[in-house]
């Protein structure tokens, strides 16, 4: 049986479906710069979440320093990757979750990067340096998938993935749909709960079938989790830590847990698109995104968890952010190449056995 996850016992180094991670918006093209007076143009494909922050703290300063006009193409992971596939876009740089980035790599859609042009990659966690291979882009943020719950609605302290199977969550649970970014992570967690050190598909689906009767809804978007949680339709479930601030705003005593078996690494990557005429400038932008200054600002604004190891946060700044080697080094990482090979079969099986 092929092993398809690896626990990180040392620093081998986290939008959301996420998201995944990033929020899904309609495709649009717009500039964040001054509009055509710059010497060069760099087209960036991204999710469009936290637009004001990125324009003010990431894109705008890069434009000024490099005399470039940044143009944005905005949308969710799938639709933006499809535009690259179809050749209907002139994108230079693309932000994608690792699940979708692996598809782009498998299909030959990205340039191989020159790591000597991205020196800041040496300052990031090992897990983020080459999550999909040395030839391709790093992860600029690494979050974690753990468990959030309302202690007023759960009769025990939650510490483990196995607690989701506890009667305390009877009839008040949500879990990600298999097609969500976190779906395959929950499948792996179920295999672990069944007692397997390496992934066992049959055992995982048997455990998920036991759990399905307690699920109020299999969520596909994080907003569904937040809405159900705020209205106390659910007591909790697996969610990316980056969205915990939204749960906390709705339920102030909400708790987020890194399960004892390990949370899952949720990585957003940044790559250069095949055929870009601005490859060196694109690599400069990747280096910019990984810089200590940009990473610190993103973390303090609670936009993205930092991967740059030089970023220092106070306890308050780190709340709701996946931060520090002691957290990152314990994350479990899925083998995205294996996931992409298997996900169609898992989806069919999920629809037959789980989501009935």
Protein Blocks (a to p, Z undefined) as FASTA:
>chain_A
ZZfbdcdfbcfbdfbfghilpccdddddddfbeoopambdcddddehpaklmmmmmmmmm
mmmmnopacddddddfklmmmmmmnopaccfbdcddfklmmmmmmnopaccddfklmmml
mmpcfklmmmnojkbccdfbdcdddddddfklpcbdcfbfklmmpmklgoiaccddfkbm
klmmmmmmmmmmnopabdcfklmmmmmmmmmmmpmbacfbfklmmmmmmnopagbdcddf
klmmmmmmmmmmbccdddfkopadddddddddehiaklmmmmmmmmmmmpmklmmmmmmn
omaccfbfkbccdfklmgopaedjklmmmpccddfklmmmmmmmmmmmmmmmmmZZ
